[in-house]
Amino acid sequence: MSTKNLIKKIEDKSAVISIIGLGYVGLPIAVKFAQIGYKVVGIDNFEGKTRMINSSRSYIDGIQDSELSNIVAAGKLTATTDYSILEEVDVIIICVPTPLTIHKEPDLSYIIDSARKIKEYLGNEKLIILESTTYPGTTEEELLPILESGGHKAGRDIFVSFSPERIDPGNKKYDISDIPKIISGVTINCLEATAAIYSKIFKILHRVSSPKVAESAKLLENIHRAVNIALVNEMKIILGRLDIDIWEVIEAASTKPFGFTPYYPGPGLGGHCIPIDPYYLAWKAKETDSTTRFIELAGEINRQMPHYVVTRIGESLNHFRLNYNGSKILILGVAYKNDVRDFRESPALKIISLLESKGAFVEYNDDYIPKLDAEWIHEKIKKESWKLDYSRLSEFDCVVIVTNHSYYDWGKIVENSKAIVDSRNATAHITSGRHKITKA
């Protein structure tokens, strides 16, 4: 069986699309397809998300309530927790999380669960695309056998592909349509069906020869960043001990018009990609008795950065003859990057945990995350954002800049704080009060 009928439905927009997983990857894709006229049904296990979508309320940065209102009112986007709706759809895009276990091994449970549920409602001529970042071989070794176990055959009556997500939450420069889309397929028919649907919302498609290549490309992108960020993090510690400003060094090196790409240090890695994805390749490499020294070393350095920040906080407190125990500390920003509502894997969680284990009283401010309810390893962190009042910053023994949100007035922060630990170079251009600031 060819893809002729499926592609015809894609072309005349009678194809129904389902997105499984309505997070930072899934919801923007769902919105894009709905905006150009496709009927889209989003599926998520969390009923709170589906209620918000059906009420035209966004929980994702970059998607406005008004955008949802237009497509929900037009009947182009609905959301549900009921997987039986898959029986009525033509294209299924899987955008579920792929976390690590506590032992830093891949957790494919969300992908496997999605595949099993799709299988229950799998009819002829459905296109299934996996977007979740994972190790090379997942599409063909894990997803495909489940989908084919009921008698279907990829490339004949179902079409199976992998196309890695490239979402950058909070990035206002690149709309998802502007980012070239890597596509692959288990067979040529699978690839062509994938090209047909994604050409509707992406300006550039880059075809590769197999899902394994596409899976590897995504990992390479994130490993590249993880390794280079680890390099500048290590440089920051070394140069700091030599009383050299890493930020000025990076600025100087960046004047070279070739051969250098600037990466910037910070308090540690956050988000769902860079802290997690490199370990997927490290785990898979064990099948071939390969070692992944760069990946593991980079991970080790980046994981130590919250500890380094806490050490610098201790040095700042010590300057005022204070100890961690009993000190009041304010964390500015718990999102993993500036101006987003996402705190997945944020280094702020580890910093808070470490400080509280040393007896400090820790508050945080983050207007993007008014309530923090998070697990960090075995510890539960449950707090509410402290209402930012610049005149009250002196109540804290130390103010720690973890996330440089654009709404912060750095001049007022420096002016009103007793001591500051700056892990983002946010206070670089503040001339007064430099004696209060410790770089971390």
C-alpha positions, 0 to 999 in steps of 0.5 A, spaced: 500 500 500 502 506 498 501 513 501 497 516 496 491 516 500 494 519 506 498 524 503 491 526 499 488 527 506 494 531 508 494 535 502 486 537 502 487 538 510 482 533 511 487 529 515 486 529 523 492 530 527 493 527 534 499 530 539 501 525 544 504 530 550 502 537 550 508 540 553 513 545 551 514 541 544 507 538 543 503 544 544 506 549 539 506 543 534 499 542 535 497 550 535 501 551 528 497 545 525 490 548 528 492 555 525 493 553 518 486 549 518 487 542 520 483 539 526 488 537 532 486 533 538 491 533 543 492 528 548 495 528 555 495 524 561 495 530 566 487 533 566 489 540 568 493 541 562 487 538 557 482 543 561 486 549 560 487 548 553 479 547 552 478 553 556 483 557 552 488 558 557 496 557 555 501 554 560 507 555 555 511 561 554 510 563 547 503 561 546 498 566 548 491 565 550 488 569 544 492 564 540 488 558 543 481 562 543 481 562 536 483 555 534 479 552 540 473 556 538 473 554 531 473 547 533 480 546 530 484 544 537 481 540 542 484 536 548 483 530 552 486 524 556 482 519 552 486 515 547 480 512 544 480 518 540 486 515 536 481 511 532 479 517 528 486 520 527 490 520 521 497 522 524 500 521 531 506 525 533 509 523 540 512 528 544 512 525 551 518 526 556 524 521 556 527 522 563 533 519 566 532 514 572 535 516 578 541 511 576 542 516 569 539 510 565 534 512 559 527 512 562 523 510 555 516 508 559 512 514 556 514 512 549 513 505 551 506 507 554 504 511 548 506 506 543 502 500 547 496 505 547 496 507 539 497 500 538 490 499 541 487 504 536 491 502 530 488 502 523 490 502 516 494 508 513 496 512 520 503 516 520 506 515 527 512 520 528 516 520 534 519 527 536 521 525 543 529 525 544 532 518 545 538 514 544 539 511 537 535 505 535 529 507 539 524 508 533 526 501 530 528 497 536 522 499 541 517 503 538 516 499 531 516 492 534 510 494 538 506 498 533 507 492 528 505 486 533 498 486 531 500 485 524 501 491 521 507 493 517 511 499 517 511 502 510 505 498 507 499 500 512 502 504 517 508 509 516 513 510 522 518 516 523 523 519 527 523 527 527 527 530 533 524 536 536 528 543 536 524 547 541 527 552 545 523 555 550 523 563 550 527 564 544 523 570 541 528 570 535 526 563 532 519 561 531 519 553 530 517 554 523 524 557 522 528 552 524 530 546 519 526 540 521 530 533 520 526 528 518 527 520 517 522 514 516 523 507 517 522 506 509 521 511 503 514 511 504 514 513 511 519 518 510 515 521 504 509 521 509 513 525 514 515 530 509 508 531 506 505 533 513 511 537 516 512 541 509 505 544 512 508 548 518 516 548 517 520 552 511 526 547 511 526 539 511 532 536 511 531 528 510 536 523 513 537 516 511 534 513 517 531 514 524 538 512 527 541 518 524 536 523 526 536 520 533 543 521 533 543 528 530 539 530 536 544 528 541 550 531 537 546 537 538 545 537 545 552 534 547 556 539 543 552 544 547 554 540 554 561 539 552 562 546 551 558 549 557 562 544 561 569 547 558 567 554 560 564 552 567 571 549 568 575 555 565 570 560 570 573 556 576 580 556 574 580 563 572 576 565 578 582 563 582 587 567 578 582 573 579 581 573 572 574 575 569 571 569 565 566 573 562 571 579 559 575 573 557 569 570 553 568 577 550 575 578 548 575 571 544 569 572 541 572 578 537 575 572 532 571 572 526 572 564 525 574 558 529 571 560 536 563 560 538 562 563 545 559 559 550 557 562 557 558 559 564 552 559 569 550 555 575 549 549 572 545 546 566 537 546 566 531 544 562 529 537 559 535 537 554 542 538 555 542 535 562 539 529 560 540 527 553 548 526 553 547 520 558 542 517 552 548 516 548 553 514 553 548 508 555 547 506 548 555 506 547 555 500 552 552 496 547 559 496 543 564 496 549 565 504 547 567 509 553 564 516 552 569 520 556 567 527 553 560 526 555 561 523 562 566 528 564 562 534 561 556 531 565 561 531 571 563 538 571 556 541 569 553 537 575 558 540 580 556 547 578 551 548 583 556 546 589 561 551 586 555 556 587 554 554 594 561 554 596 561 562 593 555 563 597 559 561 603 565 565 602 560 571 601 557 570 608 564 568 611 566 575 609 561 578 613 563 573 619 556 569 618 555 561 617 550 558 612 547 555 618 541 560 620 543 565 614 537 568 610 538 567 603 534 569 597 535 566 590 533 570 584 530 566 579 528 558 579 527 557 572 532 554 568 533 560 563 531 567 563 524 569 562 520 562 561 516 558 566 520 552 566 524 549 572 525 542 569 532 540 572 534 547 574 540 548 578 536 552 583 533 546 585 540 543 587 542 550 590 536 550 594 537 543 597 544 544 598 543 551 602 537 548 606 541 542 608 547 546 611 541 550 615 540 556 611 533 559 611 532 560 603 526 564 600 526 565 592 523 570 587 521 568 580 514 571 577 514 566 572 514 560 577 509 563 583 509 556 586 515 551 586 513 544 587 519 540 585 522 533 587 530 533 587 532 526 587 529 524 594 527 531 597 521 535 596 522 542 595 515 546 596 515 554 596 512 560 594 515 566 591 517 571 595 514 578 593 519 582 590 520 588 594 527 592 593 527 596 599 526 589 603 532 586 600 537 588 606 533 583 610 537 577 607 544 576 608 545 574 601 542 575 595 543 569 589 542 571 582 541 564 579 536 566 573 537 573 570 530 574 568 529 581 564 524 584 569 529 584 575 532 591 576 540 590 577 541 597 580 536 596 585 538 589 587 545 591 588 543 598 591 539 594 597 542 588 598 547 586 603 551 581 599 550 578 592 553 572 589 552 573 581 552 566 577 550 570 571 554 576 570 548 580 571 551 585 575 557 586 570 555 593 568 553 596 575 559 600 577 557 602 584 557 597 590 562 592 587 564 590 593 558 587 595 558 582 589 561 575 589 562 572 582 560 565 581 
